[in-house]
Amino acid sequence: MSEAPLPAYVDARKAFAQKLSIAGQIELRKLERVAACTAEADGKVNAELSFSTDSAGRRRIRGEVSARLTLVCQRCLEPVAEEIRETVDLVLVPDEAAAEALSTEFDPWITEDHRIFLADLLDEQLLLGMPIVSYHKDGPCSENTRVEVKAEPGTENLGKEEAAEADSSNPFAVLAKLKLD
């Protein structure tokens, strides 16, 4: 991908008429919502976008956006690097009514005027590609994920009814009974 900076916006009238293709980078800190979800807002976002009109007359924005984000590991709360790569395939629509009328197979991008702000578009696409929960795949925190369940002392050899009676003071006795069943 090109290391040239992306423009702040694209004029939709010209972009679709000229079948424009652009490639470049934008600073991560300019994508406000993605930057707010990261541990560090440093870095660049790479994008390749093409603007065309399909056979049905829909104005389509297609391409790819990628970035290396530093997120917070939900196991150890330390930084973890995640490579995010998201495919862009949007249909440009003027308002909510047009978006609702669009077939469910298409993702709408609503713009009320002729300007498409690329930071907003890339921000949205990266948010969709981010993991719900980030964590280290390898490392010390990934090795400590096993949870061991131990029986109450003295109840290992008891039957179902006896174990339930022995655990009647335990608020989780019902769960232990279900486990034995």
Secondary structure, 3 states (H helix, E strand, C coil): CCCCECCCEEEHHHHHHCCCEEEEEEEHHHCHHHHHCCCECCCEEEEEEEEEECCCCCEEEEEEEEEEEEEECCCCCCEEEEEEEEEEEEEEECCHHHHHHCCCCCEEEECCCCEEEHHHHHHHHHHHHCCCCCCCCCCHHHHCCCCCCCCCCCCCCCCHHHHHHHCCCCCCHHHHHHHHC
